[in-house]
Amino acid sequence: MFDSLLIANRGEIACRIIRSARELGIRSIAVYSDADRDARHVALADEAWHIGPAPAAQSYLQIERLLQVAGESGAEAIHPGYGFLAENAEFAAACAAAGLIFVGPPVAAIRAMGSKSAAKLIMQQAGVPLVPGYHGDDQSLQTLRAEAAEIGYPLLVKASAGGGGKGMRVVRDPAELDAAIEGARREAAASFGNDQLLLERYLEQPRHVEIQVFADSQGHALHLFERDCSVQRRHQKVLEEAPAPGLSEELRQAMGTAALTAAKAIDYVGAGTVEFLLDTDGSFYFMEMNTRLQVEHPVTEMISGQDLVAWQLQVAAGGSLPCRQEELRINGHAIEARIYAEDPTRDFLPSIGFLQHLRFPSEDVQLRIDTGVRQGDEVSIHYDPMIAKLIVWDVDRTAALRRLRRALEQVEVVGVTTNVKFLLAVAGHAEFAVGNFNTGFIEQHHDELIPAASPASEQTLILACLHLLLSRDADARQSAADSTDPHAPWNQTGGWRLNGDNHHSLCFTDGETDVQVTVHYRTAGYLFELPSATLAVTGQFDNSGRLLATIDGRQLTALVVRRGMELSVLYAGSSHRLILHDPYAEAFDQEDAGGSLNAPMPGKIIAVLVEDGAQVKRGTPLVILEAMKMEHTINAPCDGTVIQMNYKVGALVNDGAPLLAFAAEEGS
């Protein structure tokens, strides 16, 4: 085994690799960009080296700089993690040329699977089942149109070189094909430096089931069962589990055998994942092989009791697999939920900002948290917006789902919008609970999983008010303690009045609605007068600053985080944002700004689709913004006229920047 390991990655996966390296007594060497100078993976590593500016292309993707650091730090091996250079054959070859051990498969295997088109030809020759499609080198529009007509619709246009949903378009009508090809090519070129596409028949209701395979240099190979990754948004996974619900032992064996056939066809060594589409009739088709560790590998570790990163390091050092196929057993059920800084109500757009407050439930043998961030860190435009992976294990799927829901309810994030409420909705959905789901699950149940925003509940309003009252009382008591006259009446906060009812009104903005709560002071607490009820309330802060409240006899615990006039109320897995109305604050100018369409996040303009003066219909694509490694199309909100485009292709824009001036058609 080697003694030192450079981790050519960042965030959660870098932290994960460091943990296994430490357990094996291997010195871990981290790298970091300007944006990651104070990152968690930097603090965890034995040493860390700066490699460049924040953009990945100028830091984490700089092969020469990584090899330079490896040489200067005395690293014997490099682990690429996942993403960035993990499946880059040139990087693996450069590591070998520099005398470094690459913790991954042989260069030839990476190249064989690096092109989805070439990979499918190899799989076809090996007898692995394929979805009907076109994987040829002729990329002319005429050929793609003809092949699409031959395959039939609906059709999937897909980047040959990539993954993660990038460069992928579903086409249901021939009239949409040309635009889909153009968009997929552009996104593929930007993400992978390769705009070659393939076409496949689009299966309407498949499940996404993948097999974890492992092989060593002595010719041994095995699989560690399957994972179901069907719950996806934007063709990217958000919830994975092992084993796959409802999979028969016969089908499990058939898919495992096919996965090993795929691995052996390219003389694979190391950890890999063979991904299949499982149709409703039990047929399964090879989709792709990822020549790296997967984000969702923890669920396999939880049901098998194995450390897959330790396996990777052992195999990379020339060792044999630590066990044989017949020694592996499925034990219980594991589920992973990916917690992202994103807004499900805005088509899962990433949310940028600082993690003002971050708290996860306590880890134990049945609950694992994999994260690369800490409270105070920034979720920036430069990298993937995943905050953490929450992984649970229990004796069966029903128990694991119950444990997952409970754990998600205890996650607290303030500073960015997250998908925690959405994940809770998925975990609690009746159809998901019985295993009745596929890759279209989110779209099929969209309104149930992502309901329209609801107004603040009575409990939320009360908790916000109680937090303000108790905080003011605590501040006053501290001021009195610091005062030369602690008994002065100005230091009292009990609501005493010489005449009349002792009460106070608090006003909030909830979304676009103003809400008022009147608080009547009572000897033993408060009487809260809300729009719909009047309730008796008492409360106090515990030693950690959490709010212990009793509302009309019902006790509950919550957390209220205040930032200026903004209050985030978190309890029972919910989070609600309120703005305290300050009557003394300067009023905002509410005059119409002329009808501008603003950037939903920081990003780069990659396409301007209309000219100044263009008259457009509602839904017409106007601008394409690239952010967080994905394309986001800004559409016309209604019928109207584009007055002026404010940015050209290539321009960088900030969150909220006015992209264009737009005049709505009268009555639209």
Helices and strands as residue ranges (DSSP letters): E 4-7, H 11-23, E 27-33, G 34-36, H 40-44, E 47-52, G 56-58, H 63-73, E 77-79, H 89-97, E 101-102, H 107-114, H 116-126, E 133-134, H 141-151, E 155-159, E 168-171, G 174-176, H 177-192, E 197-201, E 207-215, E 221-233, E 236-242, H 249-265, E 270-278, E 284-290, H 297-304, H 308-316, G 325-327, E 333-340, E 342-343, G 344-346, E 349-350, E 353-354, E 357-359, E 367-371, E 378-379, E 386-394, H 397-409, E 412-414, H 420-427, H 430-433, H 441-444, H 446-449, H 458-482, G 489-491, E 503-510, E 513-522, E 525-529, E 534-541, E 547-551, E 554-563, E 566-571, E 574-580, E 596-598, E 603-608, E 615-616, E 621-627, E 630-635, E 640-645, E 652-653, E 658-664
